[in-house]
Amino acid sequence: MGLHSRKQFLYSLGALSAGAVLVNSSPVPVRNNPRPVAAGPAREPGQKPVLRMAHLTDIHVKPDRTAEYGMAAALQAVNNLHEPVNGIINGGDAIMNAVALSKSNVKSQWNTFHSILRSETSLPVYHCVGNHDLFGWMLPSANHEDGKKWCMDEYAIQKTYYAFTCENWKFVVLDSIHPRKSVPGYLGKIDDEQFYLLENELKNTPEGQYVCIVSHIPILAICCFFEHDITNLNKRTIGETNMHTDSEKLVELFYRYPAVRTCISGHIHLIDYVNYLGVDYYCNGAVSGHWWRGNHHHFPPSFSVMNFYKDGTTHREVVYYSWEN
């Protein structure tokens, strides 16, 4: 049953036992990349998913020929998949940059995003808030509440965290962009209220239903060790903006509720797969790659198709599409 035929609801959110495993094979050919990336757990031949969702994250579109063409090309590639998807999850950072630009510049980016989305897809789209979606948040003087309100208006969502269901899967979309009064204006975590509502949501998940957690910033990812920037100059540490600072707390919560089977994220523009304590964590790269300048640390522009199975397992297909005009 597709998403159109399933009543959806929107509301506020009420094992590998030691170490991590990286999978070194993928059925998808890698364009401009000599090595395959982690696809996820192997599937038995003939198994069919009950649900397929395209995860497009870090599009970073703006009024620019390359970015506009690339976003449109990604959506066209979704439309042309050999097996159709039921919907699209936008993983955040839909626009290039709202954090420290004028309102008119930011509005033109949103207009570009909406125009391309309307023209290229009729699929339902579920939005997750990214840090680059938030006006002024790079500045210590930012009004964080107003920035999130503007983003919510653009995405037409009532809350920055919510849930929807399809088949026997529940998707819990988190807002992992937590404000602070210092540059760069945010860190990765959820606040106490959101955690409490998330815990209640998991507690009320019926038997036989499985949960996918969606966040912009990874809850757990290996690739964060290799994305070094001004907040993470030492590759052996992970900056507060690159991975959830409350990862341990969330991992413990998921361990208590085995309905949680998978987590998907973006933000890092890199691709990996980690299984920890029975939960599959996928970091799904970036539609924009290196912000529309080619590969980012060997990873070309891409999106992922997440396959969800009735038994609570998942499998990822990484799609490297033709983005250059």
NUTORKE-32292 format. One record per residue (C-alpha): residue in one letter; x, y, z. Coordinates in Angstrom, 2 decimals, padded with zeros to 5 digits, always signed. Layout:
atom rest=A east=X north=Y up=Z;
...
//
This chain:
atom rest=M east=+000.00 north=+000.00 up=+000.00;
atom rest=G east=+001.46 north=+003.39 up=-001.00;
atom rest=L east=+001.64 north=+006.54 up=+001.05;
atom rest=H east=-001.28 north=+008.09 up=-000.84;
atom rest=S east=-003.62 north=+005.33 up=+000.30;
atom rest=R east=-002.48 north=+005.29 up=+003.90;
atom rest=K east=-003.87 north=+007.74 up=+006.40;
atom rest=Q east=-000.90 north=+009.74 up=+007.60;
atom rest=F east=-000.67 north=+011.73 up=+010.77;
atom rest=L east=+001.47 north=+014.61 up=+011.90;
atom rest=Y east=+001.98 north=+015.30 up=+015.54;
atom rest=S east=+004.48 north=+016.28 up=+018.21;
atom rest=L east=+006.65 north=+013.44 up=+019.41;
atom rest=G east=+004.83 north=+012.73 up=+022.75;
atom rest=A east=+023.29 north=-005.67 up=+017.98;
atom rest=L east=+026.46 north=-005.48 up=+017.27;
atom rest=S east=+027.18 north=-005.71 up=+020.98;
atom rest=A east=+030.62 north=-004.13 up=+020.83;
atom rest=G east=+032.14 north=-001.94 up=+018.14;
atom rest=A east=+030.94 north=-000.97 up=+014.67;
atom rest=V east=+030.95 north=-002.80 up=+011.34;
atom rest=L east=+031.50 north=-001.21 up=+007.95;
atom rest=V east=+030.14 north=-003.16 up=+004.99;
atom rest=N east=+032.42 north=-003.16 up=+001.96;
atom rest=S east=+030.10 north=-004.08 up=-000.88;
atom rest=S east=+027.31 north=-002.43 up=-002.81;
atom rest=P east=+025.20 north=-003.57 up=-005.76;
atom rest=V east=+025.20 north=-000.03 up=-007.15;
atom rest=P east=+028.06 north=+001.00 up=-009.46;
atom rest=V east=+029.97 north=+004.02 up=-008.19;
atom rest=R east=+030.49 north=+006.78 up=-010.71;
atom rest=N east=+033.87 north=+008.55 up=-010.48;
atom rest=N east=+034.69 north=+006.52 up=-007.38;
atom rest=P east=+037.07 north=+003.54 up=-007.48;
atom rest=R east=+035.63 north=+001.83 up=-004.40;
atom rest=P east=+032.09 north=+000.81 up=-003.47;
atom rest=V east=+030.37 north=+002.16 up=-000.37;
atom rest=A east=+028.42 north=+000.47 up=+002.38;
atom rest=A east=+024.98 north=-000.57 up=+001.21;
atom rest=G east=+023.81 north=-002.23 up=+004.42;
atom rest=P east=+022.87 north=-005.77 up=+005.41;
atom rest=A east=+022.70 north=-008.32 up=+002.59;
atom rest=R east=+019.27 north=-009.35 up=+001.35;
atom rest=E east=+018.02 north=-012.78 up=+000.36;
atom rest=P east=+017.15 north=-013.01 up=-003.38;
atom rest=G east=+013.49 north=-012.49 up=-004.10;
atom rest=Q east=+012.61 north=-010.56 up=-000.95;
atom rest=K east=+010.46 north=-007.53 up=-001.71;
atom rest=P east=+010.23 north=-004.43 up=+000.47;
atom rest=V east=+006.85 north=-003.25 up=+001.71;
atom rest=L east=+008.01 north=+000.35 up=+001.28;
atom rest=R east=+010.64 north=+002.30 up=-000.66;
atom rest=M east=+011.56 north=+005.85 up=+000.28;
atom rest=A east=+014.00 north=+008.13 up=-001.52;
atom rest=H east=+016.21 north=+010.01 up=+000.94;
atom rest=L east=+017.46 north=+013.25 up=-000.61;
atom rest=T east=+019.55 north=+015.25 up=+001.80;
atom rest=D east=+021.79 north=+018.31 up=+001.62;
atom rest=I east=+020.50 north=+019.54 up=-001.73;
atom rest=H east=+021.89 north=+023.05 up=-001.07;
atom rest=V east=+020.08 north=+024.62 up=-003.99;
atom rest=K east=+020.30 north=+028.30 up=-004.89;
atom rest=P east=+019.59 north=+030.45 up=-007.97;
atom rest=D east=+022.50 north=+029.03 up=-009.94;
atom rest=R east=+022.64 north=+027.03 up=-013.16;
atom rest=T east=+024.57 north=+024.06 up=-011.75;
atom rest=A east=+022.62 north=+023.79 up=-008.50;
atom rest=E east=+019.24 north=+024.15 up=-010.21;
atom rest=Y east=+020.11 north=+021.61 up=-012.89;
atom rest=G east=+021.52 north=+019.22 up=-010.28;
atom rest=M east=+018.45 north=+019.30 up=-008.03;
atom rest=A east=+016.16 north=+018.77 up=-011.01;
atom rest=A east=+018.35 north=+015.92 up=-012.28;
atom rest=A east=+018.21 north=+014.20 up=-008.89;
atom rest=L east=+014.41 north=+014.35 up=-008.81;
atom rest=Q east=+014.24 north=+013.10 up=-012.40;
atom rest=A east=+016.46 north=+010.19 up=-011.40;
atom rest=V east=+013.98 north=+009.40 up=-008.61;
atom rest=N east=+011.16 north=+009.41 up=-011.17;
atom rest=N east=+013.12 north=+007.07 up=-013.46;
atom rest=L east=+014.04 north=+004.42 up=-010.88;
atom rest=H east=+013.39 north=+000.88 up=-012.12;
atom rest=E east=+011.25 north=+000.30 up=-009.03;
atom rest=P east=+009.20 north=+003.35 up=-007.99;
atom rest=V east=+009.38 north=+004.84 up=-004.52;
atom rest=N east=+006.44 north=+005.69 up=-002.28;
atom rest=G east=+007.71 north=+009.08 up=-001.18;
atom rest=I east=+010.67 north=+011.37 up=-000.58;
atom rest=I east=+012.35 north=+012.26 up=+002.71;
atom rest=N east=+014.16 north=+015.59 up=+002.49;
atom rest=G east=+016.96 north=+015.26 up=+005.05;
atom rest=G east=+017.52 north=+019.00 up=+005.50;
atom rest=D east=+019.80 north=+021.73 up=+004.14;
atom rest=A east=+017.48 north=+022.10 up=+001.18;
atom rest=I east=+018.90 north=+025.54 up=+000.41;
atom rest=M east=+022.50 north=+026.62 up=+000.08;
atom rest=N east=+022.79 north=+028.88 up=+003.11;
atom rest=A east=+020.41 north=+030.84 up=+005.30;
atom rest=V east=+022.70 north=+031.22 up=+008.28;
atom rest=A east=+024.29 north=+034.64 up=+007.60;
atom rest=L east=+022.75 north=+036.18 up=+004.47;
atom rest=S east=+020.10 north=+038.82 up=+003.79;
atom rest=K east=+016.43 north=+037.85 up=+003.99;
atom rest=S east=+015.91 north=+038.62 up=+000.30;
atom rest=N east=+018.79 north=+036.32 up=-000.67;
atom rest=V east=+017.47 north=+033.52 up=+001.53;
atom rest=K east=+013.95 north=+033.93 up=+000.16;
atom rest=S east=+015.23 north=+033.60 up=-003.40;
atom rest=Q east=+016.88 north=+030.30 up=-002.42;
atom rest=W east=+013.60 north=+029.00 up=-000.96;
atom rest=N east=+011.71 north=+030.09 up=-004.07;
atom rest=T east=+014.15 north=+028.15 up=-006.22;
atom rest=F east=+013.74 north=+025.04 up=-004.05;
atom rest=H east=+009.94 north=+025.17 up=-004.17;
atom rest=S east=+009.82 north=+025.85 up=-007.92;
atom rest=I east=+011.99 north=+022.85 up=-008.81;
atom rest=L east=+010.24 north=+020.57 up=-006.32;
atom rest=R east=+006.82 north=+021.45 up=-007.77;
atom rest=S east=+007.93 north=+020.98 up=-011.36;
atom rest=E east=+009.82 north=+017.70 up=-010.93;
atom rest=T east=+007.82 north=+015.52 up=-008.53;
atom rest=S east=+004.29 north=+014.76 up=-007.41;
atom rest=L east=+005.43 north=+012.39 up=-004.65;
atom rest=P east=+004.71 north=+013.21 up=-001.01;
atom rest=V east=+007.72 north=+014.87 up=+000.61;
atom rest=Y east=+008.56 north=+014.75 up=+004.32;
atom rest=H east=+010.94 north=+017.43 up=+005.54;
atom rest=C east=+013.65 north=+017.35 up=+008.20;
atom rest=V east=+015.19 north=+020.64 up=+009.38;
atom rest=G east=+018.87 north=+021.25 up=+008.59;
atom rest=N east=+021.23 north=+023.86 up=+009.99;
atom rest=H east=+021.57 north=+025.69 up=+006.66;
atom rest=D east=+017.78 north=+026.06 up=+006.51;
atom rest=L east=+017.78 north=+028.39 up=+009.54;
atom rest=F east=+018.06 north=+032.13 up=+008.95;
atom rest=G east=+020.81 north=+033.90 up=+010.87;
atom rest=W east=+021.87 north=+030.94 up=+012.98;
atom rest=M east=+025.58 north=+031.39 up=+012.32;
atom rest=L east=+025.53 north=+034.60 up=+014.37;
atom rest=P east=+025.56 north=+034.67 up=+018.19;
atom rest=S east=+022.88 north=+037.36 up=+018.07;
atom rest=A east=+020.49 north=+035.17 up=+016.05;
atom rest=N east=+016.85 north=+034.89 up=+016.99;
atom rest=H east=+016.68 north=+031.11 up=+016.96;
atom rest=E east=+012.92 north=+030.92 up=+017.39;
atom rest=D east=+012.24 north=+033.19 up=+014.40;
atom rest=G east=+014.72 north=+031.25 up=+012.26;
atom rest=K east=+012.96 north=+027.96 up=+012.95;
atom rest=K east=+009.54 north=+029.53 up=+012.42;
atom rest=W east=+010.56 north=+030.70 up=+008.94;
atom rest=C east=+011.90 north=+027.23 up=+008.11;
atom rest=M east=+008.68 north=+025.59 up=+009.34;
atom rest=D east=+006.65 north=+027.95 up=+007.14;
atom rest=E east=+008.74 north=+027.08 up=+004.08;
atom rest=Y east=+008.41 north=+023.34 up=+004.75;
atom rest=A east=+004.72 north=+023.71 up=+005.68;
atom rest=I east=+005.15 north=+021.74 up=+008.90;
atom rest=Q east=+003.56 north=+022.49 up=+012.26;
atom rest=K east=+006.49 north=+021.27 up=+014.33;
atom rest=T east=+010.17 north=+020.65 up=+013.59;
atom rest=Y east=+009.75 north=+017.10 up=+014.93;
atom rest=Y east=+006.89 north=+014.80 up=+014.00;
atom rest=A east=+005.97 north=+011.28 up=+012.92;
atom rest=F east=+004.17 north=+009.53 up=+010.09;
atom rest=T east=+003.37 north=+005.90 up=+009.34;
atom rest=C east=+003.11 north=+003.68 up=+006.30;
atom rest=E east=+002.63 north=-000.07 up=+006.18;
atom rest=N east=+004.15 north=-001.45 up=+009.38;
atom rest=W east=+006.79 north=+001.27 up=+009.61;
atom rest=K east=+006.72 north=+004.44 up=+011.70;
atom rest=F east=+009.03 north=+007.31 up=+010.81;
atom rest=V east=+010.06 north=+009.67 up=+013.59;
atom rest=V east=+011.55 north=+012.90 up=+012.26;
atom rest=L east=+013.77 north=+014.66 up=+014.80;
atom rest=D east=+014.98 north=+018.23 up=+014.99;
atom rest=S east=+018.67 north=+017.75 up=+015.77;
atom rest=I east=+019.66 north=+021.43 up=+015.37;
atom rest=H east=+019.99 north=+022.73 up=+018.93;
atom rest=P east=+020.64 north=+026.46 up=+019.43;
atom rest=R east=+023.53 north=+028.06 up=+021.28;
atom rest=K east=+024.75 north=+031.65 up=+021.58;
atom rest=S east=+028.15 north=+031.12 up=+019.98;
atom rest=V east=+029.52 north=+030.55 up=+016.49;
atom rest=P east=+028.36 north=+028.50 up=+014.61;
atom rest=G east=+025.09 north=+028.96 up=+016.51;
atom rest=Y east=+024.09 north=+025.32 up=+016.92;
atom rest=L east=+025.15 north=+021.87 up=+018.03;
atom rest=G east=+023.73 north=+018.41 up=+017.36;
atom rest=K east=+021.25 north=+017.16 up=+019.97;
atom rest=I east=+017.59 north=+017.16 up=+020.96;
atom rest=D east=+016.28 north=+019.03 up=+023.98;
atom rest=D east=+014.65 north=+017.49 up=+027.05;
atom rest=E east=+011.09 north=+018.04 up=+025.84;
atom rest=Q east=+011.74 north=+016.38 up=+022.50;
atom rest=F east=+013.50 north=+013.46 up=+024.21;
atom rest=Y east=+010.56 north=+012.96 up=+026.55;
atom rest=L east=+008.09 north=+012.95 up=+023.66;
atom rest=L east=+010.34 north=+010.61 up=+021.63;
atom rest=E east=+010.51 north=+008.18 up=+024.54;
atom rest=N east=+006.72 north=+008.20 up=+024.85;
atom rest=E east=+006.39 north=+007.63 up=+021.12;
atom rest=L east=+008.61 north=+004.56 up=+021.27;
atom rest=K east=+006.85 north=+003.30 up=+024.38;
atom rest=N east=+003.52 north=+003.44 up=+022.51;
atom rest=T east=+004.73 north=+001.67 up=+019.37;
atom rest=P east=+002.60 north=-001.49 up=+018.93;
atom rest=E east=+004.09 north=-004.94 up=+018.48;
atom rest=G east=+004.86 north=-005.70 up=+014.84;
atom rest=Q east=+005.51 north=-002.06 up=+013.96;
atom rest=Y east=+009.08 north=-000.89 up=+013.36;
atom rest=V east=+010.66 north=+002.54 up=+013.68;
atom rest=C east=+012.99 north=+004.55 up=+011.46;
atom rest=I east=+014.54 north=+007.64 up=+013.05;
atom rest=V east=+015.25 north=+010.55 up=+010.69;
atom rest=S east=+017.69 north=+013.28 up=+011.72;
atom rest=H east=+019.75 north=+015.82 up=+009.84;
atom rest=I east=+022.87 north=+015.42 up=+011.97;
atom rest=P east=+023.98 north=+011.80 up=+012.42;
atom rest=I east=+023.20 north=+010.15 up=+015.74;
atom rest=L east=+026.03 north=+007.68 up=+015.16;
atom rest=A east=+028.42 north=+007.62 up=+012.20;
atom rest=I east=+031.97 north=+006.57 up=+011.41;
atom rest=C east=+032.39 north=+009.13 up=+008.63;
atom rest=C east=+032.36 north=+011.98 up=+011.17;
atom rest=F east=+035.95 north=+011.07 up=+012.02;
atom rest=F east=+036.98 north=+011.96 up=+008.46;
atom rest=E east=+035.08 north=+015.22 up=+008.02;
atom rest=H east=+037.48 north=+017.74 up=+009.53;
atom rest=D east=+036.70 north=+021.45 up=+009.38;
atom rest=I east=+037.14 north=+024.48 up=+011.61;
atom rest=T east=+035.24 north=+022.73 up=+014.40;
atom rest=N east=+037.05 north=+019.41 up=+014.00;
atom rest=L east=+040.67 north=+019.94 up=+013.01;
atom rest=N east=+041.79 north=+016.76 up=+014.73;
atom rest=K east=+040.48 north=+013.76 up=+012.81;
atom rest=R east=+040.38 north=+011.70 up=+016.01;
atom rest=T east=+037.72 north=+013.88 up=+017.57;
atom rest=I east=+034.18 north=+014.65 up=+016.47;
atom rest=G east=+032.95 north=+018.22 up=+016.58;
atom rest=E east=+029.70 north=+019.09 up=+018.35;
atom rest=T east=+028.19 north=+020.12 up=+015.04;
atom rest=N east=+029.07 north=+016.89 up=+013.20;
atom rest=M east=+027.37 north=+014.25 up=+015.36;
atom rest=H east=+024.74 north=+014.28 up=+018.08;
atom rest=T east=+026.31 north=+015.21 up=+021.40;
atom rest=D east=+023.61 north=+013.12 up=+023.09;
atom rest=S east=+024.38 north=+010.00 up=+021.03;
atom rest=E east=+024.99 north=+007.82 up=+024.08;
atom rest=K east=+021.66 north=+008.80 up=+025.60;
atom rest=L east=+019.81 north=+008.09 up=+022.35;
atom rest=V east=+021.61 north=+004.78 up=+021.76;
atom rest=E east=+020.58 north=+003.65 up=+025.25;
atom rest=L east=+016.99 north=+004.68 up=+024.55;
atom rest=F east=+016.91 north=+002.72 up=+021.28;
atom rest=Y east=+018.37 north=-000.32 up=+023.06;
atom rest=R east=+015.41 north=-000.32 up=+025.44;
atom rest=Y east=+012.93 north=-000.24 up=+022.55;
atom rest=P east=+013.83 north=-002.90 up=+019.94;
atom rest=A east=+011.18 north=-001.56 up=+017.54;
atom rest=V east=+013.82 north=+001.01 up=+016.57;
atom rest=R east=+015.62 north=-000.65 up=+013.65;
atom rest=T east=+017.24 north=+002.08 up=+011.61;
atom rest=C east=+018.38 north=+005.71 up=+011.65;
atom rest=I east=+019.05 north=+007.82 up=+008.56;
atom rest=S east=+020.87 north=+011.15 up=+008.38;
atom rest=G east=+022.82 north=+013.51 up=+006.15;
atom rest=H east=+024.79 north=+016.66 up=+007.06;
atom rest=I east=+028.30 north=+015.22 up=+006.61;
atom rest=H east=+028.08 north=+014.82 up=+002.78;
atom rest=L east=+029.76 north=+011.41 up=+003.21;
atom rest=I east=+028.28 north=+007.91 up=+003.06;
atom rest=D east=+028.65 north=+005.14 up=+005.62;
atom rest=Y east=+026.85 north=+002.32 up=+007.37;
atom rest=V east=+027.20 north=+001.31 up=+011.01;
atom rest=N east=+025.38 north=-001.38 up=+012.95;
atom rest=Y east=+025.51 north=-000.90 up=+016.71;
atom rest=L east=+023.43 north=-002.78 up=+019.28;
atom rest=G east=+021.11 north=-004.04 up=+016.55;
atom rest=V east=+020.30 north=-000.66 up=+015.01;
atom rest=D east=+021.38 north=+000.22 up=+011.46;
atom rest=Y east=+022.71 north=+003.76 up=+011.10;
atom rest=Y east=+022.99 north=+005.15 up=+007.57;
atom rest=C east=+024.64 north=+008.45 up=+006.69;
atom rest=N east=+023.39 north=+009.11 up=+003.19;
atom rest=G east=+025.76 north=+011.56 up=+001.56;
atom rest=A east=+024.56 north=+014.68 up=-000.25;
atom rest=V east=+022.59 north=+015.45 up=-003.39;
atom rest=S east=+025.00 north=+018.38 up=-003.86;
atom rest=G east=+028.21 north=+016.42 up=-003.22;
atom rest=H east=+030.84 north=+019.06 up=-002.52;
atom rest=W east=+028.27 north=+021.87 up=-002.67;
atom rest=W east=+027.92 north=+021.48 up=-006.45;
atom rest=R east=+031.68 north=+021.47 up=-007.02;
atom rest=G east=+032.10 north=+017.73 up=-007.60;
atom rest=N east=+033.08 north=+014.98 up=-005.17;
atom rest=H east=+033.34 north=+015.54 up=-001.43;
atom rest=H east=+036.19 north=+013.46 up=+000.00;
atom rest=H east=+035.70 north=+010.90 up=-002.83;
atom rest=F east=+031.88 north=+010.87 up=-002.63;
atom rest=P east=+030.03 north=+012.18 up=-005.72;
atom rest=P east=+026.60 north=+013.85 up=-005.59;
atom rest=S east=+024.04 north=+011.17 up=-004.80;
atom rest=F east=+020.84 north=+010.20 up=-003.05;
atom rest=S east=+019.74 north=+006.96 up=-001.41;
atom rest=V east=+016.73 north=+004.71 up=-001.76;
atom rest=M east=+015.83 north=+003.07 up=+001.53;
atom rest=N east=+014.05 north=-000.29 up=+001.29;
atom rest=F east=+011.92 north=-001.22 up=+004.29;
atom rest=Y east=+010.86 north=-004.83 up=+004.84;
atom rest=K east=+007.96 north=-006.30 up=+006.75;
atom rest=D east=+010.31 north=-008.09 up=+009.18;
atom rest=G east=+011.89 north=-004.83 up=+010.35;
atom rest=T east=+015.05 north=-005.00 up=+008.24;
atom rest=T east=+016.28 north=-002.40 up=+005.76;
atom rest=H east=+018.58 north=-002.10 up=+002.78;
atom rest=R east=+020.02 north=+000.92 up=+001.03;
atom rest=E east=+020.60 north=+001.64 up=-002.65;
atom rest=V east=+022.98 north=+004.52 up=-003.36;
atom rest=V east=+022.14 north=+006.34 up=-006.60;
atom rest=Y east=+024.85 north=+008.35 up=-008.34;
atom rest=Y east=+022.99 north=+010.43 up=-010.89;
atom rest=S east=+024.18 north=+012.66 up=-013.77;
atom rest=W east=+024.31 north=+016.08 up=-012.17;
atom rest=E east=+026.60 north=+018.00 up=-014.52;
atom rest=N east=+025.02 north=+020.18 up=-017.19;
//
